[in-house]
C-alpha cells in the first residue's frame, strides 16, 4: 500500500516536472522571453528533480 502511494506521488512529481519543462520551452520560444519567469520555472523544476531523486 505504501509503495503505491509513493509511486503515485512520484508520477505526480514527474507530471509536474514535464509541465514545467513545457512551460519553459514555450517561454524560451517567445520573441522576448521573460527572464524572471524562466529563472522561476528553472528553480521549480530543479526542486522537483531533487524531490524525485530523494525517493
Helices and strands as residue ranges (DSSP letters): H 2-29, H 35-54
